[in-house]
Amino acid sequence: MEATVHLWEVWLTKKAEKMTAKMPPDEQAALLWLIGDLATKGPVRGDWPNYSKLGGDLHHCHLSPKWVACWEMKNKQLKLIEVYYAGSRKNAPYR
């Protein structure tokens, strides 16, 4: 029996890319791990710490106590996810 992998396309906005570059290396690594999970498992990530659905197609989770990532499922049929924020919890735009 073969396993079927349904991959999602995940991208970061330009703003999220810039913020990621300013994050500590451990937080950047956690974000890369999250992006890998989003790509293979989809936008609902209840297996991540402090994950929650923000309403509609918006989601977020904590990368650590001080850092958070926010994303949106852009298209379910095409399996598109956009990470629109990755940075400090205190500045997070929970839309």
C-alpha positions in Angstrom: 0.0 0.0 0.0 1.4 3.4 -1.0 0.9 6.5 1.2 -0.5 9.5 -0.6 1.1 12.8 0.4 -1.1 15.9 -0.1 1.3 18.8 0.1 0.3 22.4 0.7 2.1 25.4 -0.8 3.3 27.7 2.0 4.8 31.1 1.4 5.7 34.1 3.6 4.7 37.7 2.8 7.6 40.1 2.3 6.9 41.6 5.7 7.1 38.2 7.4 10.3 37.4 5.5 11.9 40.7 6.8 10.7 40.0 10.4 12.0 36.4 10.3 15.5 37.7 9.4 15.4 39.6 12.7 14.4 36.6 14.9 16.9 34.7 17.0 18.2 31.5 15.2 16.2 29.1 17.5 13.0 30.9 16.6 13.9 30.9 12.9 14.4 27.1 13.2 11.0 26.7 14.9 9.4 28.7 12.1 11.0 26.5 9.5 9.7 23.4 11.4 6.2 24.9 11.4 6.3 25.7 7.7 7.3 22.1 7.1 4.3 20.9 9.2 2.0 23.3 7.4 3.2 22.0 4.0 2.7 18.4 4.9 -0.3 18.5 7.3 -2.2 21.6 6.4 -3.2 24.8 8.2 -4.9 23.3 11.3 -2.0 22.7 13.7 -3.4 21.6 17.0 -0.2 19.7 17.7 1.7 23.1 18.1 1.9 24.9 21.5 -0.7 27.5 22.1 -2.2 27.0 18.6 -5.6 28.5 17.9 -7.9 29.3 15.1 -8.4 33.0 15.0 -11.7 32.8 13.0 -12.4 32.1 9.4 -9.3 30.8 7.7 -6.8 32.6 10.1 -4.6 30.6 12.5 -1.7 31.3 14.9 0.7 29.5 17.3 3.5 30.4 19.6 7.0 29.4 18.4 8.1 30.1 22.0 6.8 32.2 24.9 7.9 35.5 23.2 7.5 34.6 19.5 4.5 33.8 17.3 3.5 33.0 13.8 0.2 33.8 12.1 -1.1 32.3 8.8 -4.1 32.2 6.6 -5.4 29.4 4.4 -5.8 31.3 1.1 -7.3 28.5 -1.0 -8.4 25.1 0.2 -8.8 23.6 -3.3 -5.3 24.7 -4.4 -3.9 24.1 -0.9 -2.3 27.5 -0.4 -1.2 28.9 2.9 0.2 32.4 3.5 2.3 33.1 6.7 1.6 36.9 7.1 3.4 37.4 10.4 6.3 35.9 12.3 7.7 37.9 15.1 7.2 39.2 18.6 4.0 38.2 20.4 3.5 41.8 21.6 3.3 43.1 18.0 1.3 40.2 16.5 -1.6 41.3 14.2 -4.2 38.7 15.1 -6.4 40.3 12.4 
